[in-house]
Each structure stands twice: as structure tokens, then as C-alpha cells.
């Protein structure tokens, strides 16, 4: 087919690209400025003094390396939550897609209903439940709620329905393989692109989660990066002679906090794209 181009769509895509990248560009530019240049220079371009490395060093070492501790906490919470949620969603989605049992439709309907419930509405009941179990102010208070992903389960059920042919499952059963062996040695490899998608969604959601750590944690040593930067931001808003210095820490820390997410997306992108292309060929 002859290639068709639309100038209107091209301009629209360029506008969307600028809309999404402009805040990141401003954040990078602001992270390269001194405290004085932050308020006196043009916001969308660099100042004469390029201070990115010194700002990073000041941010990382400030308060006894507390930023590094927050970043380590965030990486731990996000990686464990994303891996656990992806595994549970793959297991549940495969079960819903390939097994017929009483209540299958009703239970999957509950999953679809759970997608519509905002997570903030469950924050207080979750806190009360974890308080009874003496899990408040522990890493489990962040990890365990993040393992539950109704959208991830829905996504894996839809993906497993077409990605894992019934004929392969039947052939494995004829060869004497058990159900768990079929899942781990056969189905899991076919579900890899869908699993990567759930990992990315859960990783971003846990990394950016603010409200749940806010009500669950009161020990600064357990704070994720979102809560730590909010604490610095409140110090900057309080005023005083150190307002500009703390604001510079918040900006540079925000810039550093998005770098791992960008890196994770770029590293996992080829697996994600391969799954999308495979699905289009099958369709």
C-alpha cells in the first residue's frame, strides 16, 4: 500500500511530544543551575554556570546520604512489588484463561469491578487492616498492597487467552507434564511480553506512589523517594534562609528520581514491542 501522510496528524503528534517532554526538559535544565541562577535566569534554557554535578553531589550527600537511602528504598519496594505482582497476575490470568471452573465468569467480573475502585478509597481500610496485623511502618505495608493488581490480572487473562495455544497445553499433558510444570516451562515463556507490560505498569505505580507511604510510614529511614522529596519540599515552603538551597535539592532529586524509570522502560521496550508485534501477526 502507498504510504499516506497527514500534516494535521504530524503537527498533532509533535504538539503531544512537546507537551510530554517539556516538563522533563525544564527539570533537567533547572537541575544544572545554581540557586541564584534558578531564580534569575530563563527557565527553559541553561545558565552560564553548569552545576549539574555539584547539585547531584549535594543532593545525594545531604543529611547523611538520606537521599540515597530513599532511592534504595524506592528501588526495593518497586522491584519486589513489580516482580511479585507480575508473577501473581500471570498465574491468575493463565488460570482464568485456560481453566473452566464454577464461578469463573463471576470471579472475573469481580476483577473487572475492582479495576473501577480508586486506590485512595482503599487506603484507610488497608491501614486499619495492617495496623491490626502490626505491619504498619514496615516495608510490607508498601509491598503487600502493591502485589494486588486487578488491571494486571485482567491484562494477563486477555493476553494468555491467545498467546498460549490450547493444543500445546494438551500436548504437554499427553507427554505427562503436570499443570505447574506446563505453566512454568511452557506457558511462562509465551507470556513474557505480557509479564513485562505488567512489570512496567506496577513499577511505575509503586515508584510514584505517595499516598500509601504517607499513611503507612512514619520512620524517615523507610521513606520512598516520593515521600522524602515531599518532606524537603515542605521545608522549602516553610521559608527561611535555606529556602533556595532546599528547593534546588528538590529539583535535582526529582530529576534523579525519573532516570531509573526511563532506563527501565528503554531496557524493557524491545520485549514489549516484540509482544505487540507478535499479537498483530497472530491477529
Secondary structure, DSSP 8 states (H G I E B T S, - for coil): ------HHHHHHHHHHHHHHHHHHHHHHHHHTS-HHHHHHS-TTS--SS--HHHHHHHHHHHHHHHHHHHHHHHHHHHHHHHHHHHHHHHHHHHHHHH---TTHHHHHHHHHHHHTS-GGGGHHHHHHHHHHTT-TTSTHHHHHHHT--HHHHHHHHHHHHHHS-HHHHHHHHHTT--HHHHIIIIIHHHTHHHHHHHHHHHHHHHHT--HHHHHH---GGG--HHHHHHHHHHHHHT-STTHHHHHHHHHHHHHHHHHHHHHHHHHHHHHHHHHHHHHHHH-
